[in-house]
C-alpha cells in the first residue's frame, strides 16, 4: 500500500488545491492531506474550519484522509507512512522554491518530493488571491471547489472577525 502526503496551509482551499488532490489521489492507495500549522502564525481561517472545508472538498475521494500537523513536513510524512510528498507547482515562481524545499526535505528526512504541474485553468489561483478578492466582495466561485464559494466566504469573514463558523 503506497501513501502520499500533500501538505499546505489551505487558508482557504482553492480549486488548484482540489485539482492537485484529485490527481495525486489517483496515483496512490492513500493520500493524506495535511493542514500544516505554525504556532507563530495565525491563519485567516481556523485550522478546524480548514480541515472541515477540505474534508467537504474531498468528499468524493475515498482514499483521501485530512489531518492537521504542527511540526516539520518530514516528521508528518514519517508519522503517516508516506513514501513521498506531493507539491503543486504553478508556472511562475514556484519551481525554485519547491526545488529547494524538496532538497531540504530529502536531506532532513530522506523524503522524496513529487512535483505536479498545476492544471492550466488553476495556474493563477492562490489562497492569498482568493482571500483578497473575497475581502472586497468579489466573486470567488471560479477559484474554489464547486459549490463552496459561500461557505469559504463565510469562513474568511468569521476568521477575520475572530469568530467561529459551524456550518455544513
C-alpha positions as CSV (number, residue, x, y, z in Angstrom):
1,X,0.0,0.0,0.0
2,X,1.5,3.3,-1.0
3,X,0.8,6.6,0.8
4,X,1.5,10.1,-0.5
5,X,1.3,13.3,1.6
6,X,0.0,16.6,0.3
7,X,0.6,19.4,2.8
8,X,-0.1,23.1,2.9
9,X,-1.9,25.8,4.8
10,X,-5.1,25.6,2.7
11,X,-6.2,29.1,4.0
12,X,-8.6,28.6,2.2
13,X,-8.8,25.5,0.0
14,X,-8.8,26.5,-3.7
15,X,-9.7,24.9,-7.0
16,X,-6.0,24.5,-7.5
17,X,-5.6,22.5,-4.3
18,X,-8.6,20.4,-5.2
19,X,-7.1,19.6,-8.6
20,X,-3.8,18.5,-7.1
21,X,-5.6,16.4,-4.5
22,X,-7.7,14.6,-7.1
23,X,-4.7,14.0,-9.4
24,X,-2.5,12.8,-6.5
25,X,-5.2,10.6,-5.1
26,X,-5.3,8.8,-8.5
27,X,-1.6,7.9,-8.1
28,X,-1.7,6.2,-4.7
29,X,-3.7,3.9,-2.4
30,X,-3.9,6.6,0.3
31,X,-3.4,10.4,0.0
32,X,-3.0,12.2,3.4
33,X,-3.8,15.9,3.1
34,X,-2.2,17.7,6.0
35,X,-3.1,21.2,7.2
36,X,0.2,22.3,8.5
37,X,0.2,24.6,11.4
38,X,2.8,27.0,12.7
39,X,2.3,28.3,16.3
40,X,4.0,31.6,15.3
41,X,1.5,32.3,12.5
42,X,-2.3,32.5,12.8
43,X,-4.2,31.8,9.6
44,X,-7.2,33.7,8.5
45,X,-9.4,30.6,8.9
46,X,-9.1,28.4,11.9
47,X,-7.4,25.0,11.5
48,X,-10.5,23.2,12.4
49,X,-12.5,25.1,9.8
50,X,-9.8,24.4,7.1
51,X,-10.0,20.7,7.9
52,X,-13.8,20.8,7.7
53,X,-13.7,22.6,4.3
54,X,-11.0,20.2,2.9
55,X,-13.0,17.2,4.0
56,X,-16.0,18.5,2.2
57,X,-14.0,19.3,-0.9
58,X,-12.6,15.8,-0.9
59,X,-15.8,14.0,0.0
60,X,-15.9,12.1,-3.4
61,X,-12.4,10.7,-3.0
62,X,-12.5,7.6,-0.8
63,X,-8.7,7.3,-0.5
64,X,-8.1,10.8,0.9
65,X,-7.7,11.5,4.6
66,X,-7.4,15.0,6.0
67,X,-5.4,15.8,9.2
68,X,-3.5,18.6,10.8
69,X,0.1,18.7,11.8
70,X,2.1,21.2,13.8
71,X,5.7,20.1,13.1
72,X,8.2,19.5,10.3
73,X,6.9,18.2,7.0
74,X,9.4,15.3,7.1
75,X,8.1,14.3,10.6
76,X,4.5,14.4,9.3
77,X,5.5,12.2,6.3
78,X,7.2,9.7,8.6
79,X,4.3,9.6,11.0
80,X,1.8,9.0,8.2
81,X,4.0,6.4,6.5
82,X,4.1,8.4,3.3
83,X,6.6,7.3,0.6
84,X,6.7,10.8,-0.9
85,X,5.4,14.4,-0.6
86,X,3.3,15.9,-3.4
87,X,3.6,19.6,-4.2
88,X,1.7,21.6,-6.8
89,X,3.9,23.9,-9.0
90,X,2.4,26.9,-10.7
91,X,4.1,28.3,-13.9
92,X,5.6,31.4,-12.4
93,X,8.0,31.3,-9.5
94,X,7.1,28.1,-7.7
95,X,9.7,25.8,-9.1
96,X,12.8,27.3,-7.5
97,X,11.2,27.4,-4.0
98,X,9.7,23.9,-4.3
99,X,13.0,22.5,-5.7
100,X,14.9,24.0,-2.7
101,X,12.3,22.6,-0.2
102,X,12.5,19.2,-1.9
103,X,16.2,19.0,-1.5
104,X,16.0,20.1,2.2
105,X,13.2,17.5,2.9
106,X,15.3,14.8,1.3
107,X,18.4,15.9,3.4
108,X,16.4,16.2,6.6
109,X,14.4,13.0,6.5
110,X,15.0,11.2,3.3
111,X,11.6,12.3,2.0
112,X,11.2,12.4,-1.8
113,X,9.0,15.1,-3.4
114,X,6.8,14.7,-6.4
115,X,6.1,18.0,-8.2
116,X,2.8,18.1,-10.1
117,X,2.3,21.0,-12.6
118,X,-1.0,22.8,-11.9
119,X,-3.7,22.5,-14.5
120,X,-3.8,25.4,-16.9
121,X,-7.2,26.7,-15.5
122,X,-5.8,26.8,-12.0
123,X,-2.4,28.3,-12.7
124,X,-3.3,31.8,-11.5
125,X,-5.2,30.8,-8.4
126,X,-3.7,31.1,-4.9
127,X,-5.2,31.3,-1.4
128,X,-4.0,34.8,-1.0
129,X,-5.7,35.9,-4.2
130,X,-9.0,34.2,-3.0
131,X,-8.7,36.0,0.4
132,X,-8.1,39.4,-1.2
133,X,-11.0,39.1,-3.8
134,X,-13.3,37.8,-1.1
135,X,-12.4,40.7,1.2
136,X,-13.6,43.1,-1.4
137,X,-16.8,41.2,-2.1
138,X,-15.7,39.8,-5.4
139,X,-16.8,36.5,-7.0
140,X,-14.6,33.6,-5.9
141,X,-16.8,30.8,-7.2
142,X,-14.4,30.0,-10.1
143,X,-11.4,29.8,-7.8
144,X,-12.7,27.5,-5.1
145,X,-14.1,23.9,-5.3
146,X,-17.6,23.7,-6.8
147,X,-20.4,24.8,-4.6
148,X,-18.1,26.1,-1.8
149,X,-17.8,29.8,-2.6
150,X,-20.3,31.0,0.0
151,X,-19.0,28.6,2.7
152,X,-15.4,29.8,2.2
153,X,-16.5,33.4,2.1
154,X,-18.3,32.9,5.5
155,X,-15.2,31.1,6.9
156,X,-13.0,34.0,5.8
157,X,-15.3,36.6,7.3
158,X,-15.6,34.7,10.6
159,X,-11.8,34.2,10.6
160,X,-11.1,37.9,10.1
161,X,-13.5,38.7,12.9
162,X,-12.1,36.1,15.2
163,X,-15.4,34.3,15.3
164,X,-16.2,30.7,14.6
165,X,-18.4,29.2,12.0
166,X,-20.1,25.9,12.4
167,X,-21.9,25.2,9.1
168,X,-22.4,22.2,7.0
